[in-house]
Amino acid sequence: MNDTNKAKACLQKIVDLFKSGNIPKALAVATIPPQKGIPSGKWSISNRILQFLSDTSDARGFRQWEQAGRNIKKGAKALYILGPRSRIVKETDGNDQEIEKTIVTGFYAIPVFRAEDTDGKPLPYDPVSPPPLADVAEQFGLSVSYQAFASNYYGYYHGDSKRIVLATHEAQVFFHELAHAAHHKIAGSLKGGQMPDQEIIAELTAATLASMYCSEVNIGFSYEYVKAYSEKSKKSIDRACLVVINTVGQVLDKILNTHLLVKEEVA
């Protein structure tokens, strides 16, 4: 497949998202701020969507991985993002002055590889400072670690091993997993898998905490997330939220009261 066809294939993937109605979810995930130091943080939204469709949050070119001390695994296949093909044209402005203008004439395909398809030097995914309410996770007896994004998730909570694993520095994602942990403590146990009521509780809690502790809240992501699980439970968004709102309040109380308790102990 030549570069032109590869570029067309990339564009078609995005068009197909519009046709299937899945573009809001892809946009919501693609606009989550990436971890610092990852090249794709400077990419266009369309390229970050293409990255999302390839189940990763860290894709780089061959040389970029080489500079990071990592090698492409044998047999790994590249994914392709789009680079603008441009040229300079001369035009005359309103004052009859000749000016130069850069125009985009098309796109070409750029091969990049997922972090999951490389090995070598460990990647520094840990944030410079812990997220807000990290003290609550510690009080709950949970470990919090960071890794590369994989399989369409940005984090998960594992009750048996008492750990939260994150693939983004976005505090709102940490809050979501912390909410699962608090819900677990309140209920005594959680159902296995991504149960709609549990996911809606966690996301409503996360959105609330983000509004309290973060300068920016990704409401678009929260809305699409809750909407998806509302549909799975065959309820309207309003109804699905109303059913769990009391539990959300209990989860918030558990987290915030634990945070206050830790602050009092430190004081």
LINFENPE-V466756 format. One record per residue. N is the residue number from 1. RES is the residue in three letters. PHI is phi as a letter, one per 40 degrees, with the letter a starting at -180 (* if undefined). Layout:
BEGIN
n-><N & N>
res-><RES & RES>
phi-><PHI & PHI>
END
This chain:
BEGIN
n-><1 & 2 & 3 & 4 & 5 & 6 & 7 & 8 & 9 & 10 & 11 & 12 & 13 & 14 & 15 & 16 & 17 & 18 & 19 & 20 & 21 & 22 & 23 & 24 & 25 & 26 & 27 & 28 & 29 & 30 & 31 & 32 & 33 & 34 & 35 & 36 & 37 & 38 & 39 & 40 & 41 & 42 & 43 & 44 & 45 & 46 & 47 & 48 & 49 & 50 & 51 & 52 & 53 & 54 & 55 & 56 & 57 & 58 & 59 & 60 & 61 & 62 & 63 & 64 & 65 & 66 & 67 & 68 & 69 & 70 & 71 & 72 & 73 & 74 & 75 & 76 & 77 & 78 & 79 & 80 & 81 & 82 & 83 & 84 & 85 & 86 & 87 & 88 & 89 & 90 & 91 & 92 & 93 & 94 & 95 & 96 & 97 & 98 & 99 & 100 & 101 & 102 & 103 & 104 & 105 & 106 & 107 & 108 & 109 & 110 & 111 & 112 & 113 & 114 & 115 & 116 & 117 & 118 & 119 & 120 & 121 & 122 & 123 & 124 & 125 & 126 & 127 & 128 & 129 & 130 & 131 & 132 & 133 & 134 & 135 & 136 & 137 & 138 & 139 & 140 & 141 & 142 & 143 & 144 & 145 & 146 & 147 & 148 & 149 & 150 & 151 & 152 & 153 & 154 & 155 & 156 & 157 & 158 & 159 & 160 & 161 & 162 & 163 & 164 & 165 & 166 & 167 & 168 & 169 & 170 & 171 & 172 & 173 & 174 & 175 & 176 & 177 & 178 & 179 & 180 & 181 & 182 & 183 & 184 & 185 & 186 & 187 & 188 & 189 & 190 & 191 & 192 & 193 & 194 & 195 & 196 & 197 & 198 & 199 & 200 & 201 & 202 & 203 & 204 & 205 & 206 & 207 & 208 & 209 & 210 & 211 & 212 & 213 & 214 & 215 & 216 & 217 & 218 & 219 & 220 & 221 & 222 & 223 & 224 & 225 & 226 & 227 & 228 & 229 & 230 & 231 & 232 & 233 & 234 & 235 & 236 & 237 & 238 & 239 & 240 & 241 & 242 & 243 & 244 & 245 & 246 & 247 & 248 & 249 & 250 & 251 & 252 & 253 & 254 & 255 & 256 & 257 & 258 & 259 & 260 & 261 & 262 & 263 & 264 & 265 & 266 & 267>
res-><MET & ASN & ASP & THR & ASN & LYS & ALA & LYS & ALA & CYS & LEU & GLN & LYS & ILE & VAL & ASP & LEU & PHE & LYS & SER & GLY & ASN & ILE & PRO & LYS & ALA & LEU & ALA & VAL & ALA & THR & ILE & PRO & PRO & GLN & LYS & GLY & ILE & PRO & SER & GLY & LYS & TRP & SER & ILE & SER & ASN & ARG & ILE & LEU & GLN & PHE & LEU & SER & ASP & THR & SER & ASP & ALA & ARG & GLY & PHE & ARG & GLN & TRP & GLU & GLN & ALA & GLY & ARG & ASN & ILE & LYS & LYS & GLY & ALA & LYS & ALA & LEU & TYR & ILE & LEU & GLY & PRO & ARG & SER & ARG & ILE & VAL & LYS & GLU & THR & ASP & GLY & ASN & ASP & GLN & GLU & ILE & GLU & LYS & THR & ILE & VAL & THR & GLY & PHE & TYR & ALA & ILE & PRO & VAL & PHE & ARG & ALA & GLU & ASP & THR & ASP & GLY & LYS & PRO & LEU & PRO & TYR & ASP & PRO & VAL & SER & PRO & PRO & PRO & LEU & ALA & ASP & VAL & ALA & GLU & GLN & PHE & GLY & LEU & SER & VAL & SER & TYR & GLN & ALA & PHE & ALA & SER & ASN & TYR & TYR & GLY & TYR & TYR & HIS & GLY & ASP & SER & LYS & ARG & ILE & VAL & LEU & ALA & THR & HIS & GLU & ALA & GLN & VAL & PHE & PHE & HIS & GLU & LEU & ALA & HIS & ALA & ALA & HIS & HIS & LYS & ILE & ALA & GLY & SER & LEU & LYS & GLY & GLY & GLN & MET & PRO & ASP & GLN & GLU & ILE & ILE & ALA & GLU & LEU & THR & ALA & ALA & THR & LEU & ALA & SER & MET & TYR & CYS & SER & GLU & VAL & ASN & ILE & GLY & PHE & SER & TYR & GLU & TYR & VAL & LYS & ALA & TYR & SER & GLU & LYS & SER & LYS & LYS & SER & ILE & ASP & ARG & ALA & CYS & LEU & VAL & VAL & ILE & ASN & THR & VAL & GLY & GLN & VAL & LEU & ASP & LYS & ILE & LEU & ASN & THR & HIS & LEU & LEU & VAL & LYS & GLU & GLU & VAL & ALA>
phi-><* & c & d & c & c & c & c & c & c & c & c & c & c & c & c & c & c & c & c & c & g & c & c & d & c & c & c & c & c & c & c & c & d & c & c & c & g & c & d & c & c & c & c & c & d & c & c & c & c & c & c & d & c & c & g & a & b & a & b & a & c & d & c & c & c & c & c & c & g & b & b & c & c & c & g & c & b & c & b & b & b & b & b & c & b & b & a & c & b & b & b & b & c & c & b & g & c & c & b & b & b & c & b & c & b & i & b & b & c & b & c & b & b & c & d & c & b & b & a & h & c & d & c & c & c & c & c & c & b & c & c & d & g & c & c & c & d & c & c & c & g & b & c & b & b & b & a & c & c & a & f & g & b & b & i & a & b & b & c & c & c & f & a & b & b & b & b & a & c & c & c & c & c & c & d & c & c & c & c & d & c & c & c & d & c & c & c & g & a & b & c & c & g & c & c & d & c & c & c & c & d & c & c & c & c & c & c & c & c & c & c & c & b & b & c & b & b & c & c & d & c & c & c & c & c & c & d & c & c & c & c & c & c & f & b & c & c & d & c & c & c & c & c & b & d & c & c & d & c & c & c & c & c & c & c & c & c & c & c & c & c & c & c & c & c & c & c>
END
